């Protein structure tokens, strides 16, 4: 028996879980495969009454329940832009714990949304470009900043920079320029690859008197990209300090239904077994 789960990192904001469920349902309809939604962390703390009465689940307990019910193949579909530590470290460690009790369970994990070493796929960049075009009306040669959270993993930041290059080509002379920024970074020289920070970029002479569109490289609403979140606070401070600055933000990536097509491709790769991010075969022997 097989189960397919769409996972995100998890948030304490109900909007993130509700959006993940919406996308899992849309993916089920698009592919004819039953897809469940679960987070790696955090979401189980959200009161069920904020989630239409249905408690959020995290992947570890869900995988244990599935295995106890006789599931032998778990297919995991990451709702992540790149190979974050949540996918490359926490996820396999947590699922190995499940397999220790249920050795009959095999696990396959799909690639994240962007794979920079694969043949060029412009679908996510086109989604970002469409989100920007929704906000261009009335602006004069706006400058576009592709902003993400910031990551301690260079490979994740490289995904953002890779997308910024694609976005610049797709938008062309529709905008003044395309650049990138991180919402935040860890202290220390080792994490300088996250520069520039959004707050510093918005305060720079190059942007201080411009129309700026923030292209939001975030998946779902939460405390960073949600209403009244960290990004909004950074923008409010920047505009207060530079009255000539005008900042508008795009929709989030996971709020654009075009993301379902990319997820459907990743699901097809899961079903055929190639390429994968992680494969954890079932062990030999009976359940311990």
N, C-alpha and C positions, 0 to 999 in steps of 0.2 A: 504494500500500500504506500502511496506517495502523497506528500503534502508540499505545497509551494507557499512560501512566506515572503512578503515584501517588507524589508526592514529599514528603519531609520535609526539615528543615534538615540533619539528620545528627547522629550522636552516636558517640562512641568506645565506648559501652556496647552490647554485643550485644543486650540486651533491646529496645532501640529499633528496631533493624533487624528483629528477629524479629517484633515487633508490627506493623511496617509491612507486612511480607510477609504476615502473617496477615490483615490488613485488605484488602490487595490481592486475596488469594485469596477472601475473603468477598464482596468487591465483584464479582469475576468471576462467582461463583456466583449472586449476586443479580440481575445485569444481563444475563448471557449474553455479556458483552464481556470479552476477554482483557485483564487489567490487570497490568502489571509494577510492581515496587517499586524505587525508587531514591532516594538522598539527594542533596542539593546538595553537601554537604561531609562530610569526616571519616570516614564509615563504611568507606571502602575500606581503612582502616588496621587494622580489626578482623581478628584471625587467623581464617581460614576455619573452623578446627576449633571455634570458638565460635559458628559460624553453621550448624551442621549440615553442615559441609563445603563450603558454597557461599559463595564470596567475595561480599561486598557490592559494589555498583556505585554510582557517582555519575552524575548525569544527563548531564554533558558528554560523557564518553567513551561512555556508552550511546547518546546521540543521534548521535554520530559513527559508531558501529558500525551503528546502524539505517540511517542515510543511505547508508553504503557498501553496505549490503545492498539498497538500492533503495526504502527507505521514503520516501514523499513527504509524509506528513502525520503530525506528532507532536502528540498531545493530552496536555497536562500538567494533572494534577489535584493542586492544592496541599493538603497536609495541614497547614494553617496556620490559626490563628484569624482573623488579620487581615492587612492589607497591609504586611507587614514589608519592610525593605530587601532581604532575601534574595529576595523576589518581585518587587519593583518596580525594583531596580537590578541585583543580581548575576545573577539568572536571565536577563533579556533580554540582558545583556551577554555572558554565556557562550553563549547560544544563537545570538547574532549571529555569534560566532566560528565556530560550526558551519556556519551558513548561508553564511559567506564561502567555505568550501570546498565546500559542497553547496547551491548556490543553488536546486535543485529542491525543497528541504525547506521546507514551511510549518509554522508552529507556532501553536497556540492554547493559551492558559492560562486555566483556569477561575477563577472567583472563589474566595477563601478560604471557610472554613466559615461565617463570619458576615459579612453585608453590612448595615450599619446603615442604609443609604439605601434598601434594598429594602422591600417590604411585610413586615410583622411575621411572623417565623418563630420559633415558640417551641420548636422541636424540641431545640435544644442546651440551652436553659434547662430543659426538661423532663428531659433526660438528667442535668443537674447536680442537679436537685431529687431525682430518683430516687436518685442517688448519695448525697445527703445523708440521705435517708430510711433508707437502709440502715444508717446509723450513729447514728440518733436513739435507738434502744431503750436505756432505762436512764438517759438524760440528762434533766435538768430544764431546760426552756426554753433549749436550747443557743443560743449566739450563733454565727452562721455567717459565716465570712470567705472570700470568693472570692479566692484568691491565684493570681497568675501570676508569671512570671519578672520582669517589668518590662521596659520597652522604651524606646529612645531616640526612638521615633516616637509622637507624640500620638494618631494615628489607631488605633494598636494598643491603647494603653491605653484609648481610648474604647470599644473593643469589649468589654474587660473590664467597664468601668463600665456599659455598656449591658446586658450579661448579668446583672450584679448586680441591676439594677433589675427585670429579668424574673424572676430567681430569688426576689427578695423578694416579688413578687406571688404567685408560684406556691406558695411555702411558707407565706405568710400567718402565722396564729397558731400554726402547728406549731413555730415557733422564736421565740426572743426578738427577734432582729433579723438582718438581713443587711447586711454591709458588705464592703469590698474592701481588698486590700493588694498590694504588690509584694514579691517576694523580695529584689530588689536594684535599685539605680538608679545611673546615672552621677552623678559629682560635678557641682555647679554649679546655679545657679538655673534654667537652661534646662531642666533635667530634673525640676524639682520636681513636675511633673504626675504623677509616679509615686507620690508620697506617698499614704498612709502606708506605710512599710516594715513588713513583718510583724513583725520583732523589736521595733520600737517599739510597735506596736499590741498585741501580746501582753503587753507590760510595762505598758500603760496601766491606770489604775484601773478603767476600764470593763470590762476583760476579765480582770484579774489574779486574780480569785477565781471564775471562771465555767467552765462546760462550754463548750468551743469546738469547733466542727466546721470544719476547713479543707476547703473545697470546692476541689478541686485543678484549676485551669485549666491543666493540662499534658496533652500528647497521649500521650506514651509514657515508660516508665521511662528514666532517664538519671542523670547526676551531680547534677542538681538535685532531681528528684522521685523518683528511684529509692531502693531500700533503702540506708540509710546516707548518703543524699545531703544536699544543702544544706538543704532544708526540714526534714528530720529533725533535723539539728544545731541549727537555729534553735529548733525546738520543745523539744528537750532542754534547751537553755540557758534558755529561758523558764520551763519547769516547775521547773528547779533554783532559779531566782531567785524564783519565786512558787509556793510549795507548794500554794496553794489553786486553782491553775490546772490544768484537765484539758483536754488537746488530743487530738482524734482526727482522722484524715484520711480522706478519701473515696478511692474508686478514681479513677484518672486517666480523662480523657475518652476516650482511645483504647482503654481497657480495657473500655469498655461497648459492646456490639455495636450499640446504637442509633445509633451514629455512622455506620454503614454506610448508613442511609437518607438521611442528609444528603449523603454522598458520592455516592450514586446520583443524587440530584437534580443535583448539580454535574456529574456525568458526562453526564447527559441534556442539560444546557445546553451542554456542550462539543460533543456530537454534533449539536445543532441550531444551534450558532453564536451563541447569545445567551442571557444576557449573558456577556461575557468580561472577564477582567482585562487580558489582553494578546493581541493578534493580530499575528503576524509573517508576512506572506505570503511565498510563494516568489518569488525574483527571476526575471527573464527571462534566458534564456541557458542555455548548457551548463555542466556542472561544470567548475570551473577546475582 
